Amino acid sequence: MASRKQNASTKGGAHFTKLAGGVKGQTKEIFRCGVKHTSKLRKELHANGMALRDTSGRTQCETLLRVLQYLGDRGINTPEGVACGFYRIATRIQELEASGWVIASRRERLVGPDGLAHNGIARYVLVGHGGMLSDPQGSLDLEASC
């Protein structure tokens, strides 16, 4: 008997429960990133002086850096960034990395404002500045004689 496709176009994407997973022993978390969540984040950033002043690439980079510093381990994912006015957030992340900032990217599964499950959405977390981080291999003296 042939197996059914999980995400066939006629099935409308992945299915999920109110418990965000937990079906038949599955433990994949699904983050709900709807309008209510993104509005709350946008208001939080605005209240803390981190709203975008304009849409220029430079302003977006400067503001995104401050947002990542403020959010810490929470980080920001692509739909959250777009809801806060950052367009091409991956490009802004690349520009920050090119200027020496170290930013971790991890993939997550979420339900967007459209009500559909999206897999592999990037969440960006600021690690630090490259000049401030020590290289673990750089601290070893491999040339020393015994």
Helices and strands as residue ranges (DSSP letters): G 9-11, G 23-25, E 31-32, H 35-47, H 57-71, G 72-74, E 76-77, H 78-83, H 89-98, E 101-111, E 117-129
